[in-house]
Amino acid sequence: MSTKELYLEDSYLTTCESTVQKIDGDKVILDQTVFYPTGGGQEHDTGYLIQANEAFKVYEVKKEKGNIAHYVKNAHCLQLGKVTTKIDWERRKGLMRHHSLLHVLGAIVYKKYGALCTGNKIYPNRARIDFNHLEDLTKEQLESIVNETNQILNEHHPITSRFVSREEAENSSGLIKTMVNLLPASIATVRLITISSIDEQACGGTHVSNTNEIGNMSLEKVSSKGKNNKRFEVTLT
């Protein structure tokens, strides 16, 4: 049985009661978790597993064969059975804000230049996003991207998630379809993240619930990654 991923339903859930099902060295498998594993460009959560009034630090989280593997210091001291999970909320909040930012920024760049996101990396305090078929932009064009992005961030646009069949996702006119096409064929149900009428993307990451929770974006650097491929490095205040 695979680990139930509670963060997919509620990105604001910071703790839950779980059952330790397996301990293998530092690796701990739970029946359900609030810990997000590294994936989709987003870094993993950190935090603690608490059992018998003792806190065990979770320093890495990965998805392995349908389960969420929690790498825990002194895991040999844990017992099979009940445990309380607790994530580092400040780290998660930073990851959520930057992930939601990239969706808004990606929508703006796509609307203005038709460039698609080809990859990203999301940290608690910064992020980067790569675009294809994007030629060199002038200072004024870059400023326009920043201004339009920040305008949306300062407005109250709800960010919601829902699950649909792969067929429905592929046939949705609101999607940038290459994102769905890149998903493994084995995935039959797709989680969509919708930002009002601005953007809708297939995404398994964690997000804030409204654009006004993101902050203001600063564009720190633009670099070329091959012909007509650009990398934007951004931060939030």
URHU-V519831 format. One record per residue. OMEGA is omega in whole degrees, 0 to 359 (* if undefined). Layout:
BEGIN
omega=OMEGA
omega=OMEGA
END
This chain:
BEGIN
omega=182
omega=180
omega=176
omega=185
omega=185
omega=181
omega=178
omega=180
omega=184
omega=181
omega=182
omega=179
omega=185
omega=183
omega=175
omega=174
omega=183
omega=175
omega=175
omega=182
omega=183
omega=175
omega=181
omega=187
omega=177
omega=186
omega=181
omega=177
omega=179
omega=177
omega=176
omega=186
omega=170
omega=182
omega=177
omega=178
omega=176
omega=180
omega=178
omega=181
omega=182
omega=177
omega=180
omega=172
omega=167
omega=180
omega=187
omega=162
omega=184
omega=181
omega=180
omega=177
omega=176
omega=182
omega=179
omega=187
omega=173
omega=186
omega=177
omega=180
omega=181
omega=173
omega=183
omega=176
omega=176
omega=178
omega=173
omega=180
omega=177
omega=178
omega=195
omega=175
omega=180
omega=182
omega=181
omega=178
omega=177
omega=176
omega=171
omega=181
omega=189
omega=178
omega=175
omega=177
omega=179
omega=181
omega=171
omega=187
omega=181
omega=177
omega=179
omega=182
omega=177
omega=178
omega=179
omega=182
omega=182
omega=178
omega=178
omega=176
omega=183
omega=177
omega=178
omega=180
omega=179
omega=179
omega=180
omega=181
omega=178
omega=181
omega=185
omega=189
omega=179
omega=181
omega=181
omega=174
omega=179
omega=179
omega=178
omega=175
omega=187
omega=177
omega=178
omega=186
omega=179
omega=178
omega=173
omega=180
omega=180
omega=179
omega=175
omega=176
omega=179
omega=182
omega=179
omega=180
omega=178
omega=177
omega=180
omega=178
omega=178
omega=178
omega=178
omega=177
omega=180
omega=183
omega=180
omega=177
omega=182
omega=176
omega=179
omega=181
omega=182
omega=176
omega=184
omega=178
omega=179
omega=176
omega=186
omega=177
omega=176
omega=179
omega=178
omega=175
omega=178
omega=180
omega=179
omega=179
omega=181
omega=182
omega=181
omega=183
omega=182
omega=184
omega=164
omega=198
omega=182
omega=179
omega=178
omega=181
omega=181
omega=181
omega=178
omega=182
omega=182
omega=182
omega=183
omega=180
omega=185
omega=175
omega=180
omega=172
omega=183
omega=175
omega=180
omega=177
omega=187
omega=188
omega=172
omega=185
omega=169
omega=186
omega=178
omega=184
omega=179
omega=185
omega=171
omega=186
omega=182
omega=182
omega=182
omega=174
omega=187
omega=184
omega=178
omega=183
omega=168
omega=177
omega=187
omega=185
omega=171
omega=180
omega=179
omega=177
omega=185
omega=184
omega=178
omega=173
omega=186
omega=175
omega=175
omega=175
omega=189
omega=173
omega=180
omega=172
omega=*
END
